[in-house]
């Protein structure tokens, strides 16, 4: 990835016209990304190919015993959220986070794992669009199954 010429956006001092232009450009980008479905949640890991691999995200990477362990790809939002919460539990157990409130933090995150299925929309399969991880429901509230065609 390379840096493009121009000025960095400073939202706090942008005019209403500039903000509208940025939001319009973002909407156009998301509309274009929506045309390319993926069956998995993760990161594109091979330039020039649409292969989905593990997430390229530090917060989803673990380093147990000096070994790097990445998360993903995932076939559902439930799998993604549970894996992320299990990583937090592992870090709590190893005393790498929440060292002052380890028991409370562990119990809260363990409870969150149990909540994941009840807070996600009911789905038979996932239709992932771009990197957003969003799903596309039909008018009847059921997810539309993607078979790889744009749409």
Secondary structure as UniProt FT lines:
FT   HELIX           11..13
FT   HELIX           16..33
FT   TURN            34..35
FT   STRAND          37..38
FT   STRAND          43..44
FT   TURN            47..48
FT   STRAND          52..53
FT   HELIX           58..60
FT   HELIX           64..66
FT   HELIX           77..93
FT   TURN            94..95
FT   TURN            99..100
FT   HELIX           102..119
FT   STRAND          128..129
FT   TURN            130..133
FT   TURN            139..140
//
